[in-house]
Amino acid sequence: MEVSNSEYSSEFDHTPFYCEENVYLLCKKLCAKGVADADGSDLFVVFISNEKKQAYPTVASKGKQESRWYYSLGLSCCLHSGESLIYFARKRDGDSSCLVWDLDSSLPFPSPLASYVSETIRPSFPVFSEFQRFFRMVHAPIFLRFFASDRRHMKDPAGNWIAEPPSYEPIVAEDKTVHNLNEYIEIRAEEITTNVGADLITAVFNNKLGVVMNENQLEEFFSQVSQ
């Protein structure tokens, strides 16, 4: 079952401009509801940015989100059972396609990866290199253990909130780290992988900060891990 993004508020926590925390809670909820594996092993978190933090806006995103210089979303991929995750229910028709859970998109929620990439990631116009987007892919179980944010990035020099923060307490990592968001959103040229192979897949499943890839490798990665 798919629902429009106008209907997700009753099921998922969402605070505008705090997409990294929204995705953290999204993964937690998908696991708790039985949509994803209990440990989130079939979920991935993707941060979209580039070396200059000037990635062009997500085409299908809602207006306010477009002013951000990085973006995060969740992807689900059934790795073992051959099932496809469809909004709080499992589809048992043998379809092993991957889905994108983007709380800030105007596309159906969730959306098949192929259509999401086509309508959101690949523009119909040339993009200057400084606006090219790269994708930091992090395995959800690792992200849920190590991600932390005390929201310091959402305050101006005077200490005032740039955008109203969520009402719940800031996220603290398992190792008691209180803020490491900058480690996830910073993209360096030397991090960008050149091909999708066994080493890259192993790195995604083991590295604290995952792996940085381009849009073509994004689809190729999921085509390999979902086989």
C-alpha positions as CSV (number, residue, x, y, z in Angstrom):
1,M,0.0,0.0,0.0
2,E,1.2,3.5,-0.8
3,V,0.1,6.7,0.8
4,S,0.7,10.3,-0.2
5,N,3.1,12.3,1.9
6,S,0.1,14.4,3.2
7,E,-0.9,11.3,5.1
8,Y,2.3,10.3,6.8
9,S,2.1,12.6,9.8
10,S,-0.1,10.3,11.8
11,E,2.5,7.5,11.4
12,F,5.9,9.2,11.4
13,D,7.5,12.0,13.3
14,H,8.5,14.9,11.0
15,T,10.1,18.2,11.9
16,P,10.8,20.5,9.0
17,F,14.5,21.1,8.4
18,Y,15.6,18.2,10.6
19,C,15.6,15.5,7.9
20,E,18.5,13.6,9.5
21,E,16.5,13.1,12.7
22,N,13.3,12.4,10.8
23,V,15.1,9.5,9.0
24,Y,16.5,8.2,12.3
25,L,13.0,8.0,13.7
26,L,11.6,6.6,10.5
27,C,14.0,3.7,10.6
28,K,13.1,3.1,14.3
29,K,9.4,3.1,13.4
30,L,9.7,0.8,10.4
31,C,11.6,-1.7,12.6
32,A,9.1,-1.4,15.5
33,K,6.1,-1.9,13.2
34,G,7.5,-5.0,11.5
35,V,7.8,-3.3,8.1
36,A,11.5,-3.7,8.2
37,D,13.6,-6.3,9.9
38,A,13.7,-5.8,13.7
39,D,17.4,-4.8,13.6
40,G,16.9,-2.6,10.5
41,S,19.2,-4.8,8.4
42,D,17.2,-4.2,5.3
43,L,17.3,-0.5,5.7
44,F,19.8,2.1,4.5
45,V,20.2,5.8,5.2
46,V,21.4,8.1,2.5
47,F,22.9,11.6,2.9
48,I,22.9,13.7,-0.2
49,S,25.5,16.4,-0.6
50,N,28.8,17.2,-2.3
51,E,32.3,18.5,-1.5
52,K,31.2,22.1,-1.6
53,K,27.9,21.5,0.1
54,Q,26.2,22.9,-3.0
55,A,24.2,20.0,-4.2
56,Y,21.3,21.1,-6.4
57,P,17.8,20.8,-4.8
58,T,15.7,17.7,-4.9
59,V,13.3,18.2,-7.8
60,A,10.4,16.5,-6.1
61,S,10.9,17.9,-2.7
62,K,8.6,20.3,-0.9
63,G,9.5,24.0,-1.0
64,K,11.1,24.6,2.4
65,Q,13.4,21.6,2.1
66,E,15.0,23.0,-1.0
67,S,16.9,25.6,0.9
68,R,19.0,23.0,2.7
69,W,22.5,22.2,1.5
70,Y,22.3,18.5,2.4
71,Y,19.5,16.0,2.5
72,S,18.8,12.6,4.0
73,L,16.3,9.9,3.2
74,G,15.7,6.2,3.9
75,L,15.8,3.3,1.5
76,S,14.5,-0.2,2.1
77,C,15.6,-3.3,0.3
78,C,14.6,-6.8,1.1
79,L,17.9,-8.6,1.2
80,H,17.0,-12.2,2.1
81,S,13.3,-13.1,1.9
82,G,12.5,-11.8,-1.6
83,E,9.7,-9.6,-0.2
84,S,9.1,-6.0,-0.9
85,L,8.4,-3.6,1.9
86,I,5.1,-1.8,1.3
87,Y,4.0,0.6,4.1
88,F,3.5,-1.4,7.2
89,A,2.8,-4.6,5.3
90,R,4.9,-7.1,3.4
91,K,4.2,-7.9,-0.2
92,R,4.7,-11.6,-0.9
93,D,4.6,-11.7,-4.6
94,G,8.3,-12.3,-5.1
95,D,9.1,-8.7,-5.9
96,S,12.4,-7.8,-4.4
97,S,12.5,-4.1,-5.6
98,C,13.8,-1.4,-3.4
99,L,11.8,1.5,-2.0
100,V,12.6,5.0,-1.1
101,W,11.0,6.5,2.1
102,D,11.4,10.2,1.6
103,L,9.3,12.2,4.1
104,D,10.0,15.5,2.3
105,S,9.1,14.4,-1.2
106,S,5.9,15.0,-3.1
107,L,6.2,11.6,-4.7
108,P,4.2,8.6,-3.4
109,F,5.4,7.3,0.0
110,P,7.3,5.0,-0.3
111,S,8.4,5.2,-4.0
112,P,10.1,2.5,-6.0
113,L,13.8,3.3,-6.3
114,A,13.8,3.4,-10.1
115,S,11.0,6.0,-10.4
116,Y,12.4,8.0,-7.5
117,V,15.8,8.2,-9.2
118,S,14.2,9.1,-12.5
119,E,12.0,11.8,-11.1
120,T,14.1,13.2,-8.3
121,I,17.8,12.5,-8.7
122,R,18.4,12.7,-12.5
123,P,17.6,16.2,-13.8
124,S,16.3,16.8,-17.3
125,F,18.9,19.5,-17.8
126,P,22.7,19.8,-17.6
127,V,24.1,20.3,-14.1
128,F,27.4,22.1,-13.4
129,S,30.0,19.9,-11.7
130,E,29.8,22.0,-8.5
131,F,26.2,21.1,-8.1
132,Q,26.6,17.4,-8.8
133,R,25.2,15.3,-5.9
134,F,26.8,12.4,-4.2
135,F,25.3,9.8,-1.8
136,R,26.6,8.7,1.5
137,M,25.1,5.2,2.0
138,V,25.0,4.1,5.6
139,H,23.6,0.7,6.8
140,A,20.7,1.5,9.2
141,P,21.8,-0.7,12.1
142,I,25.1,1.2,12.1
143,F,23.5,4.6,11.7
144,L,21.0,3.9,14.6
145,R,24.0,3.0,16.9
146,F,26.3,5.8,16.1
147,F,24.4,8.8,14.8
148,A,24.2,11.8,17.2
149,S,23.0,15.4,16.9
150,D,22.7,18.1,19.6
151,R,21.3,20.4,16.8
152,R,24.1,22.9,17.1
153,H,24.0,23.3,13.3
154,M,20.5,24.8,13.6
155,K,21.6,27.8,15.7
156,D,22.8,31.1,14.4
157,P,26.0,32.8,15.8
158,A,23.8,34.4,18.5
159,G,22.5,31.1,19.7
160,N,19.0,31.5,18.3
161,W,17.2,28.6,16.5
162,I,17.2,28.9,12.7
163,A,14.3,26.5,12.7
164,E,12.2,25.3,15.6
165,P,13.7,22.0,16.9
166,P,11.8,18.8,17.6
167,S,10.1,18.5,21.0
168,Y,11.9,15.3,21.9
169,E,15.4,15.1,23.4
170,P,18.5,15.3,21.0
171,I,19.8,12.0,19.7
172,V,22.8,10.6,21.6
173,A,24.9,7.8,20.1
174,E,25.4,4.4,21.8
175,D,29.0,5.4,22.6
176,K,27.6,8.7,24.2
177,T,28.8,10.9,21.4
178,V,26.5,14.0,21.3
179,H,27.1,15.4,17.8
180,N,28.6,13.9,14.7
181,L,26.2,15.0,12.0
182,N,29.1,16.9,10.2
183,E,30.9,13.6,9.7
184,Y,27.9,12.3,7.7
185,I,27.3,15.3,5.5
186,E,30.8,16.2,4.6
187,I,31.8,14.7,1.3
188,R,35.4,14.6,0.1
189,A,36.5,13.8,-3.4
190,E,38.8,11.0,-2.3
191,E,35.9,9.2,-0.6
192,I,33.9,8.8,-3.8
193,T,34.1,5.2,-5.0
194,T,34.7,4.3,-8.6
195,N,32.9,1.0,-8.9
196,V,30.4,-1.2,-7.1
197,G,31.9,-4.5,-6.1
198,A,32.3,-6.9,-3.2
199,D,34.7,-4.5,-1.4
200,L,32.2,-1.6,-1.6
201,I,29.3,-3.7,-0.5
202,T,31.3,-5.0,2.5
203,A,32.2,-1.4,3.4
204,V,28.6,-0.3,3.4
205,F,27.7,-3.0,5.8
206,N,30.7,-2.3,8.1
207,N,31.8,1.3,8.0
208,K,30.5,3.7,10.6
209,L,30.1,6.4,7.9
210,G,29.2,4.0,5.1
211,V,30.4,4.7,1.5
212,V,30.1,7.7,-0.8
213,M,28.8,6.9,-4.4
214,N,27.3,8.7,-7.4
215,E,23.8,8.3,-8.7
216,N,24.6,5.5,-11.1
217,Q,26.3,3.5,-8.4
218,L,23.2,4.0,-6.1
219,E,21.0,1.8,-8.3
220,E,23.8,-0.6,-9.1
221,F,24.4,-1.2,-5.4
222,F,20.8,-2.1,-4.7
223,S,20.6,-4.3,-7.8
224,Q,23.5,-6.3,-6.3
225,V,22.4,-6.5,-2.6
226,S,18.8,-7.4,-3.5
227,Q,19.7,-10.5,-5.6
